[in-house]
Amino acid sequence: MDLPPALVQFLGSLIAILALAGIALWLKLGPTPRLSDEDEARAAADEAVSGFEPVEIGLDREGRGALLRDAEGRILLLRPHGTHFAGRLLSPDARMATEGDVLLVDSAEKRFGTAQLTLDDPSAWMQALNAIKPPDHA
């Protein structure tokens, strides 16, 4: 059976594209995740820290992350990581700064980095972080 060279090239290209798509799926590569509402933020928080029950949620306007506070005063930062959200409980070493209505949250973990969240009331979250710091730490 003699196949035309153009057909062989087409089939080879198709196989290569399907192989790359399979690798991307296997590596769980895809679009950046978004949090569309507080229920999604609650679910992502529970995945990050099992049993975390927020009483206050600061959701980024674009859905790029969130800050959540529980009844104990702990603050959880959610930010995109691949196709999911990763979360960290903020320690007293964490830092926050505002640039307009954008809140920059440095988790104090080099590998987790800094998140930028556009929140309705960033100053309230800065106060919440200051509440978890011991007096000599502020």
PyMOL commands that set and color helices and strands:
alter all, ss='L'
color gray80, all
select helices_A, chain A and resi 5-26+38-48+122-131+135-137
alter helices_A, ss='H'
color red, helices_A
select strands_A, chain A and resi 54-59+66-70+75-81+84-89+95-99+102-106+114-118
alter strands_A, ss='S'
color yellow, strands_A
deselect
rebuild
show_as cartoon
